[in-house]
Amino acid sequence: MESAEVESDILRRVRTLLRELDGHHPACQSDRGMLRWTLHKKIDQNPSNSSVLVRILVKELERAERGDFRHYIIPLLHTLMYALIKAPCISDELCSRVYDFCKKLLTLPKPFCTIGLDYANRLKMERTAPGRRASPFCPMQGTVNGFGP
């Protein structure tokens, strides 16, 4: 797939997720998880798409924060962090935007400030010493896929 096609497809999937997040019907709950899962699978199939997804999600998160769509923030942020984990390479500028966004969340009430602090700390740790420790996104450091050393 061409770069513009990939970006268009990912943007369409993210916008679909946002529309589902606006739905207040309980049946939409499983759809939201499924839509996030399809984004995760797209990244698993081709990790080079991660930087496109990260860029799109950062824009949508910044738009959600400015437009007071707080119900978008947590699902998009979790998806963003998944994409960051899978990304082979992310620009410093993009990492800085993610870190700055996480710091902005510290001014919001719980659970936003708690999640923002956790992700900001993880990003800072990874930028300080990339690859020197087990991934800061993995709670079981020193293990392989959660099973012993």
TATABEL-V107027 format. One record per residue. RES is the residue in one letter. SS is DSSP state (2 for helix, 1 for strand, 0 for the rest). PSI is psi in whole degrees, 0 to 359 (999 if undefined). Layout:
BEGIN
res->RES ss->SS psi->PSI
res->RES ss->SS psi->PSI
END
This chain:
BEGIN
res->M ss->0 psi->142
res->E ss->0 psi->155
res->S ss->2 psi->315
res->A ss->2 psi->324
res->E ss->2 psi->318
res->V ss->2 psi->312
res->E ss->2 psi->318
res->S ss->2 psi->317
res->D ss->2 psi->315
res->I ss->2 psi->317
res->L ss->2 psi->318
res->R ss->2 psi->318
res->R ss->2 psi->320
res->V ss->2 psi->316
res->R ss->2 psi->324
res->T ss->2 psi->317
res->L ss->2 psi->317
res->L ss->2 psi->321
res->R ss->2 psi->319
res->E ss->2 psi->326
res->L ss->2 psi->333
res->D ss->2 psi->340
res->G ss->0 psi->135
res->H ss->0 psi->8
res->H ss->0 psi->134
res->P ss->0 psi->332
res->A ss->0 psi->339
res->C ss->2 psi->344
res->Q ss->2 psi->312
res->S ss->2 psi->328
res->D ss->2 psi->320
res->R ss->2 psi->313
res->G ss->2 psi->321
res->M ss->2 psi->321
res->L ss->2 psi->319
res->R ss->2 psi->321
res->W ss->2 psi->320
res->T ss->2 psi->326
res->L ss->2 psi->318
res->H ss->2 psi->317
res->K ss->2 psi->322
res->K ss->2 psi->321
res->I ss->2 psi->319
res->D ss->2 psi->321
res->Q ss->2 psi->326
res->N ss->0 psi->90
res->P ss->2 psi->339
res->S ss->2 psi->344
res->N ss->2 psi->350
res->S ss->2 psi->317
res->S ss->2 psi->326
res->V ss->2 psi->313
res->L ss->2 psi->318
res->V ss->2 psi->314
res->R ss->2 psi->315
res->I ss->2 psi->316
res->L ss->2 psi->323
res->V ss->2 psi->316
res->K ss->2 psi->316
res->E ss->2 psi->323
res->L ss->2 psi->317
res->E ss->2 psi->320
res->R ss->2 psi->319
res->A ss->2 psi->321
res->E ss->2 psi->317
res->R ss->2 psi->322
res->G ss->0 psi->5
res->D ss->0 psi->46
res->F ss->0 psi->63
res->R ss->2 psi->333
res->H ss->2 psi->348
res->Y ss->2 psi->333
res->I ss->2 psi->307
res->I ss->2 psi->310
res->P ss->2 psi->320
res->L ss->2 psi->322
res->L ss->2 psi->319
res->H ss->2 psi->318
res->T ss->2 psi->320
res->L ss->2 psi->315
res->M ss->2 psi->325
res->Y ss->2 psi->316
res->A ss->2 psi->322
res->L ss->2 psi->320
res->I ss->2 psi->318
res->K ss->2 psi->344
res->A ss->0 psi->130
res->P ss->0 psi->329
res->C ss->0 psi->131
res->I ss->0 psi->138
res->S ss->0 psi->153
res->D ss->2 psi->322
res->E ss->2 psi->317
res->L ss->2 psi->319
res->C ss->2 psi->320
res->S ss->2 psi->321
res->R ss->2 psi->319
res->V ss->2 psi->314
res->Y ss->2 psi->315
res->D ss->2 psi->321
res->F ss->2 psi->316
res->C ss->2 psi->321
res->K ss->2 psi->324
res->K ss->2 psi->328
res->L ss->2 psi->342
res->L ss->2 psi->341
res->T ss->2 psi->353
res->L ss->0 psi->163
res->P ss->0 psi->170
res->K ss->0 psi->147
res->P ss->0 psi->356
res->F ss->2 psi->314
res->C ss->2 psi->324
res->T ss->2 psi->313
res->I ss->2 psi->318
res->G ss->2 psi->317
res->L ss->2 psi->315
res->D ss->2 psi->312
res->Y ss->2 psi->324
res->A ss->2 psi->317
res->N ss->2 psi->318
res->R ss->2 psi->317
res->L ss->2 psi->318
res->K ss->2 psi->318
res->M ss->2 psi->317
res->E ss->2 psi->323
res->R ss->2 psi->328
res->T ss->2 psi->316
res->A ss->0 psi->74
res->P ss->0 psi->129
res->G ss->0 psi->0
res->R ss->0 psi->337
res->R ss->0 psi->176
res->A ss->0 psi->157
res->S ss->0 psi->133
res->P ss->0 psi->350
res->F ss->0 psi->353
res->C ss->0 psi->116
res->P ss->0 psi->339
res->M ss->0 psi->76
res->Q ss->0 psi->144
res->G ss->0 psi->7
res->T ss->0 psi->163
res->V ss->1 psi->116
res->N ss->0 psi->32
res->G ss->0 psi->2
res->F ss->1 psi->114
res->G ss->0 psi->172
res->P ss->0 psi->999
END
